[in-house]
Structures are given as structure tokens and as C-alpha cells.
Amino acid sequence: TITSYLGLTRFSYLCSETFCQFRMDGNNVEGNIAIEVSPEEENTLDEPISKTLKRDVKAVLKKLFNVVLPSFPGRSEALLHDWDLWGPLVLCLIISFLLQHGSSDGSVGGGIKFVQAFILLWTGAIIVTINTQLLKGKVSFFQCVCTLGYSLTPLTISLLILKILSSFMEKYPFKLVIVKFVLCGVAMSWSIWAALGFLKSYLPEGRKFLAIYPIFLFYFAITLLIGMHN
């Protein structure tokens, strides 16, 4: 009807008039809404792939440095708020590959070890993160997984060192066991220290032990997997 048409026209006019009250000026939107875009984020769709890869690798190395050395002066905790899973994925694949590559029971056993390591790393990190979330920790899900994953670096380094030493100490199994025990213990302590160096300030007060204990079990299980590796 004509009345309905006039009413719809009036409504459209009011909507258009209201929308026009918001004026765009660069990256700022009037109406108490501000959108800030950093220079590094501008025109990223048109940049070369090599530049994108270089920026991502640099970001991963930066996060790796800040997580592994949590007490280093000048570290930026805000850096990890821009979480990523590339670093943890690479570390997980390295550990799994090294455990598979050195297996002496054939490809089947090696495949099982690869799967065990991969599942243990990701499932363990997810379980620890869920526990932190249930305890009302002030940390996001992926940020916690990112931190736990990057903190695997000391254990990865210890596994690499053990792979090298095992080829030179085959005739000294007792000494190799001692070196493995000491090296794995130091690597586990370093991983826990690195993870807590960032997460401790986000753990709930009065429940920190309930949040730290699963983190300890997570890295202890991975240490056992590395220590029992031949």
C-alpha cells in the first residue's frame, strides 16, 4: 500500500541520515571508535612472499628469544599477545623426527614414537591450557599453548646434543646415562622456568600450585620420552 511504502521510505531516509553522521578520517572513525594500524600491517596483501616469510621468521625468533630467556632485561611480555603456532609446530616436528630417526626397532617402532611424541606434545599442551582456563587464569587459550610450545626449545636442544653424544659414547654406556640424566634434568628445569617466567603473572592467586603442577608433569613426561630414547 501507499502508507507502507511511505513508511519504508521514511525509515530508509532515517537510516541513511544516521549513517552519514559517522565520518571516516584516515584510520580514525568518529563516534568513539578508533582503529590503529601499525606501519608493519599496512599493505601486507601486496607485499612479496619473501618479505612476508622474512617477517614471520623474525617474529618467531623474537618470541623464541623472549620465552626461552624470560628474565632477560628488556623483554616484552606484550610480544606474545600476538600468538602463533608456527614455532611450537616446528619444535614438535623436530622432536618427533629425532625420536623416529634414531629408533633401532625399524620403521614401525619409529612411526609409533613419532605419533607418540606428536600427540603427547599437543594434547599435553591443550590439557594444561584447559586446566589454566578452568582455574580462571588471565591468559588466552592460544597464548598459553604458544608459550608452552616455545618453551620446548631447551628439550629440543638437549635431544640434539644427546643424538650427537650417543654416536661418540657408544662404548661408554654408563657415562652416557649420567650425561643423559644431567642434560635432561637441566633441560626440563629450563623449560619449566621459561614457561613460568611468562605465565606466572597470569596464574590465579591462591591456585598457582594447581596450575604449576600440570606444567611440571607436562615437561616431565616429555623429558622421560627423551631420556628413554636410545
SULBEL-V503077 format. One record per residue. RES is the residue in one small letter. PSI is psi in whole degrees, -180 to 180 (* if undefined). OMEGA is omega in radians with two decimals (none if undefined). Layout:
<<RES PSI OMEGA> <RES PSI OMEGA>>
//
This chain:
<<t 168 -3.13> <i -39 -3.12> <t -43 3.13> <s -41 -3.13> <y -44 3.12> <l -38 3.11> <g -42 3.13> <l -39 3.11> <t -42 3.12> <r -42 3.13> <f -41 3.11> <s -39 3.14> <y -41 3.13> <l -40 3.12> <c -43 3.13> <s -40 -3.14> <e -40 3.11> <t -42 -3.14> <f -36 -3.10> <c -13 -3.14> <q -20 3.10> <f 118 -3.09> <r 132 3.13> <m 133 3.11> <d 93 -3.11> <g -125 3.14> <n 2 -3.14> <n 136 3.13> <v 121 3.14> <e 151 -3.07> <g 29 3.11> <n 29 3.06> <i 124 -3.12> <a 130 3.11> <i 114 -3.12> <e 128 -3.14> <v 123 3.14> <s 156 -3.14> <p -30 -3.11> <e -22 -3.09> <e -6 -3.10> <e 138 3.05> <n 38 3.13> <t -19 -3.13> <l -26 -3.09> <d -2 -3.10> <e 157 3.12> <p 155 -3.14> <i -37 3.14> <s -38 3.12> <k -38 3.11> <t -45 3.12> <l -41 3.14> <k -41 3.13> <r -40 3.14> <d -42 3.12> <v -41 3.12> <k -40 3.12> <a -40 3.12> <v -45 3.14> <l -35 3.12> <k -45 3.12> <k -38 3.11> <l -45 -3.14> <f -42 -3.08> <n -30 -3.13> <v -43 -3.09> <v -30 3.09> <l 71 -3.03> <p -20 -3.14> <s 9 -3.12> <f 132 -3.12> <p 137 3.07> <g 7 3.13> <r 152 -3.09> <s 112 3.10> <e -29 -3.14> <a -18 -3.10> <l -37 -3.08> <l -6 3.05> <h -26 3.02> <d 74 -2.97> <w 157 3.00> <d 161 -3.13> <l 9 3.13> <w -47 3.12> <g -52 3.09> <p -36 3.13> <l -43 3.14> <v -44 3.13> <l -40 3.11> <c -43 3.13> <l -38 3.12> <i -48 3.13> <i -46 -3.12> <s -41 -3.14> <f -42 -3.14> <l -38 3.10> <l -35 3.12> <q -41 -3.02> <h -32 -3.08> <g 9 -3.12> <s 141 -3.10> <s 5 -3.07> <d 21 3.07> <g 180 -3.06> <s -30 -3.12> <v -49 3.10> <g -40 3.12> <g -40 3.11> <g -39 3.12> <i -42 3.14> <k -39 3.11> <f -46 -3.14> <v -43 3.14> <q -45 -3.13> <a -45 -3.09> <f -46 -3.12> <i -41 -3.13> <l -43 -3.11> <l -52 -3.07> <w -42 3.13> <t -42 3.11> <g -44 3.13> <a -38 3.14> <i -42 -3.14> <i -44 3.11> <v -40 3.14> <t -43 3.11> <i -40 3.09> <n -42 3.11> <t -39 3.11> <q -41 -3.14> <l -27 3.10> <l 10 3.11> <k 38 3.06> <g 144 -3.09> <k 59 -3.13> <v 142 -3.12> <s 163 -3.08> <f -55 -3.06> <f -27 3.08> <q -41 3.12> <c -44 3.10> <v -41 3.12> <c -46 -3.13> <t -46 3.12> <l -37 3.14> <g -45 3.12> <y -30 -3.14> <s 0 3.02> <l -6 -3.09> <t -47 3.11> <p -39 3.11> <l -35 3.08> <t -42 3.11> <i -42 3.14> <s -38 3.12> <l -39 3.09> <l -43 3.13> <i -41 3.14> <l -36 3.09> <k -38 -3.14> <i -45 -3.10> <l -33 -3.09> <s -29 3.13> <s -21 3.14> <f -13 -3.06> <m 28 3.13> <e -30 -3.12> <k -5 -3.13> <y 70 -3.06> <p -36 -3.13> <f -45 3.11> <k -36 3.12> <l -38 3.11> <v -43 3.13> <i -45 3.12> <v -41 3.13> <k -42 -3.13> <f -47 -3.12> <v -46 -3.08> <l -43 3.12> <c -37 3.11> <g -43 3.12> <v -42 -3.13> <a -41 3.12> <m -44 3.12> <s -39 3.13> <w -42 3.14> <s -44 3.13> <i -43 3.12> <w -40 3.14> <a -45 -3.12> <a -45 -3.12> <l -26 3.12> <g -30 3.10> <f -40 -2.99> <l -21 -3.00> <k -33 -3.14> <s -11 -3.13> <y -3 3.13> <l 148 -3.08> <p 139 3.09> <e 139 -3.13> <g -12 3.14> <r 19 -3.07> <k -36 3.13> <f -40 3.13> <l -24 3.12> <a -33 -3.11> <i -36 -3.08> <y -46 3.08> <p -32 3.08> <i -43 3.10> <f -44 3.13> <l -37 -3.13> <f -52 -3.13> <y -28 3.08> <f -40 3.12> <a -41 3.11> <i -38 3.10> <t -41 3.09> <l -41 3.13> <l -39 3.11> <i -41 -3.11> <g -34 -3.14> <m -4 3.14> <h 134 -3.14> <n * none>>
//
